[in-house]
C-alpha cells in the first residue's frame, strides 16, 4: 500500500480552506497568549498557562478537520470503493486519512513549538522556559490524541456518515471538543500540578480510545458500508 499522506493532506486543504484558516487563527491566538504570559506574567501565575493552552490544541484540531470532509466526500463519490477494488481493507483506508490528519496537525504544532520556545528563550527565565516546554508537551499529547479520536470516530461509525459532503463534520469536532473544552475550566478548581496531571490523563485516554477504534476498524464497519 503506497504512502499517500501528502496527497491526502493537499486534497483536504483544497476542499476546505476556511476551516483550515480557522485552525491557523486559533493556533496564532494561542501563541500570542503564551507570549504575553511569558513576558508579563512569567511563573508568578502558572495556572494561567493551563487555562489558555487549549487554544493551541484547537489550532491543531481545526487545521486537520478538513480531512474528515475529504473522507465523507470520497465516500460519496466512489473513491473509497476504488480503494477497496485495489485490495485495501478498511484499516488500510482509515490509516491513510488518519496519517493525513496527523500530518496536518504536526505541521501546525511544529510552528507552535518553535514560536513558544522562542518566547521562553527571550523571556530569559529558566522557569518560564521549562513551563513553556510543559505546555508544549500537553499540547502535543492532547492535540494529536483528539485529532486521532475525531478522525477515527467519524470513519469507524457509518451512522455518522449519512449526510453529504461533511455536513456531519461538526459532530466529529464535538467528539473531540468534549476532551478540550473542560481544559479551560479545570484550572479554576485545581492547582497547576493537579491540573497538569488531569489534563495529561484526559489526553492519554483520548489517545487510547482512538487507538482502540483504529484496531477495531475492520469490525466496526463492513466493506459495503464504504460504498456510495
C-alpha positions in Angstrom: 0.0 0.0 0.0 1.6 3.3 -1.1 2.0 6.2 1.4 -0.2 9.0 0.0 -0.2 11.1 3.2 0.9 14.3 1.4 -1.6 13.8 -1.4 -4.5 13.3 1.0 -3.4 16.3 3.0 -3.3 18.6 0.0 -6.6 17.4 -1.2 -8.2 18.0 2.2 -6.9 21.6 2.4 -8.1 22.4 -1.1 -11.5 21.1 -0.1 -12.0 23.5 2.9 -9.7 26.5 3.2 -12.0 28.3 5.6 -11.8 25.6 8.3 -8.0 25.3 8.0 -7.8 29.1 8.2 -9.8 29.0 11.5 -7.3 26.4 12.7 -4.4 28.8 12.0 -6.3 31.6 13.8 -6.6 29.5 17.0 -3.0 28.4 16.8 -1.9 32.0 16.3 -4.1 33.2 19.2 -2.7 30.5 21.5 0.9 31.5 20.6 0.2 35.2 21.2 -1.3 34.4 24.6 1.7 32.3 25.6 4.0 35.2 24.5 2.0 37.6 26.7 2.1 35.2 29.7 5.9 34.5 29.2 6.8 38.2 29.1 4.3 39.8 31.5 3.3 37.0 33.9 6.3 34.7 34.0 6.0 32.0 36.5 4.0 34.0 39.1 0.6 32.8 37.9 1.5 29.4 36.3 -2.2 28.3 36.4 -2.9 30.8 33.5 -0.8 28.7 31.2 -3.1 25.7 31.7 -6.1 28.0 31.2 -5.2 29.2 27.7 -3.1 26.4 26.2 -6.3 24.7 24.8 -6.2 27.4 22.1 -3.1 25.7 20.8 -4.9 22.4 20.7 -7.9 23.8 18.9 -5.5 25.1 16.3 -4.3 21.5 15.6 -7.8 20.1 15.6 -9.4 22.7 13.2 -6.4 22.7 10.8 -6.7 18.9 10.4 -10.5 18.8 10.4 -10.8 19.1 6.5 -9.5 15.5 6.3 -12.9 14.4 7.7 -14.6 16.4 4.9 -12.4 14.7 2.4 -13.3 11.2 3.8 -17.0 11.9 3.5 -16.6 13.4 0.1 -14.5 10.4 -1.2 -17.1 8.0 0.3 -20.0 9.7 -1.5 -18.1 9.9 -4.8 -16.9 6.3 -5.0 -13.2 6.9 -4.2 -13.4 4.5 -1.2 -14.9 1.9 -3.5 -12.0 2.4 -5.8 -9.6 1.9 -2.9 -11.4 -1.3 -2.0 -11.0 -2.6 -5.5 -7.3 -2.1 -5.2 -7.2 -4.6 -2.4 -7.2 -2.2 0.5 -9.1 -3.2 3.6 -11.0 -0.8 6.0 -7.9 -0.5 8.2 -5.7 0.5 5.2 -8.1 3.2 4.2 -8.6 4.5 7.7 -4.8 4.8 8.2 -4.4 6.9 5.0 -6.8 9.5 6.2 -5.6 9.4 9.8 -2.0 9.9 8.7 -3.1 12.9 6.6 -4.9 14.4 9.7 -1.9 13.8 11.9 0.5 15.3 9.3 -1.5 18.5 9.1 -1.6 18.7 12.9 2.1 18.1 13.0 2.8 21.0 10.6 0.9 23.4 12.8 2.5 22.0 16.0 6.0 22.5 14.7 5.2 26.2 14.1 3.7 26.4 17.6 6.7 24.6 19.1 9.2 27.0 17.5 7.3 30.1 18.4 6.7 29.1 22.0 10.3 28.1 22.6 11.4 31.4 21.2 9.1 33.1 23.6 10.5 31.1 26.5 14.1 31.9 25.5 13.5 35.6 25.0 11.8 35.8 28.4 15.2 35.0 29.9 13.9 32.9 32.7 14.7 29.2 33.1 11.4 28.6 35.0 9.4 30.2 32.2 11.3 28.2 29.5 10.5 24.9 31.4 6.9 26.0 31.8 6.6 26.6 28.1 8.0 23.1 27.5 5.4 21.6 29.7 2.7 23.4 27.8 4.1 22.2 24.5 4.1 18.6 25.9 0.4 18.9 26.9 -0.4 20.5 23.5 1.2 17.6 21.6 -0.3 14.8 23.6 -3.8 16.3 23.8 -3.7 17.7 20.2 -2.7 14.5 18.4 -5.0 12.4 20.6 -8.1 14.5 19.9 -7.2 14.7 16.2 -6.9 10.9 16.1 -10.1 10.4 18.0 -12.2 12.7 15.9 -10.9 11.3 12.7 -11.2 7.6 13.6 -14.6 8.0 15.2 -16.1 9.6 12.1 -14.6 6.9 9.9 -15.5 3.9 12.1 -19.2 4.6 12.6 -21.1 4.6 9.3 -24.1 6.1 11.1 -22.1 9.4 11.3 -21.5 9.5 7.5 -25.1 9.6 6.1 -25.2 13.3 5.3 -23.3 14.5 2.2 -20.0 16.5 1.8 -19.3 16.7 5.5 -22.4 18.2 6.9 -21.8 15.8 9.7 -18.3 17.3 10.4 -19.4 19.3 13.4 -20.2 16.1 15.2 -16.6 15.0 14.8 -15.5 18.3 16.2 -17.9 17.9 19.1 -16.5 14.5 19.9 -13.0 16.0 20.1 -14.1 19.2 21.8 -15.5 17.1 24.7 -11.9 16.5 25.6 -10.7 20.0 25.1 -13.3 22.4 26.5 -13.0 21.2 30.1 -9.4 22.2 29.9 -10.5 25.9 30.0 -12.2 25.3 33.4 -10.2 22.8 35.3 -7.5 25.3 36.3 -10.2 27.2 38.2 -10.6 24.3 40.6 -7.2 22.6 40.6 -3.7 23.6 41.3 -1.2 23.6 38.5 0.3 20.3 39.4 -3.1 18.5 39.6 -4.4 20.4 36.6 -1.4 19.2 34.6 -1.8 15.6 35.7 -5.6 15.6 35.0 -5.1 17.2 31.5 -2.4 14.7 30.7 -4.6 11.8 31.8 -7.5 13.0 29.7 -5.2 13.3 26.7 -3.9 9.8 27.2 -7.4 8.5 27.5 -8.5 10.2 24.2 -5.4 8.7 22.5 -6.2 5.2 23.9 -9.8 5.5 22.5 -8.5 6.4 19.1 -6.1 3.5 19.0 -8.9 1.1 20.1 -11.2 2.4 17.3 -8.4 2.0 14.7 -7.7 -1.5 15.8 -11.4 -2.4 15.7 -12.0 -0.5 12.4 -12.4 -3.7 10.3 -15.1 -4.9 12.7 -16.9 -1.6 13.3 -17.8 -1.1 9.6 -18.3 -3.6 6.9 -16.9 -3.1 3.4 -20.3 -2.5 1.8 -20.8 0.5 4.2 -17.9 2.3 2.5 -19.8 2.3 -0.9 -21.6 5.4 -2.1 
